[in-house]
Amino acid sequence: MLEVRTMCSNGTVEVEVADTGVGIAHDNLNRIFDPFFTTKNVGRGTGLGLSVSYGIIKEHAGKIDVRSTQGKGTSFRLEFPVARKGVHV
């Protein structure tokens, strides 16, 4: 099951994405944002997805926090400052 929640308060916008999957091993939690870190077999992934995401979040003055319990799931919480003026596309 995947759950997405959004909140806005005190000048910040928060997004939480949580799942009920297998979770992330405790030993891997502090490495998941490292470039090229992966637990997948060779040829099944580059280990860049979370590293690139981390960079994009930081580039927009955001924060990211992850919590995980093996066998119960993982939750990623992102926090961004509210934009003070419109963004031009």
Buried (B, 14 or more C-beta within 10 A) or exposed (E): EEEEEEEEEEEEBBBBEBBEBEBBEEEBBEBBBEEEBBEEEEEEEEBEEBBEBBEEBEEEEBEBEBBBEEEEBBBBBBBBEEEEEEEEE
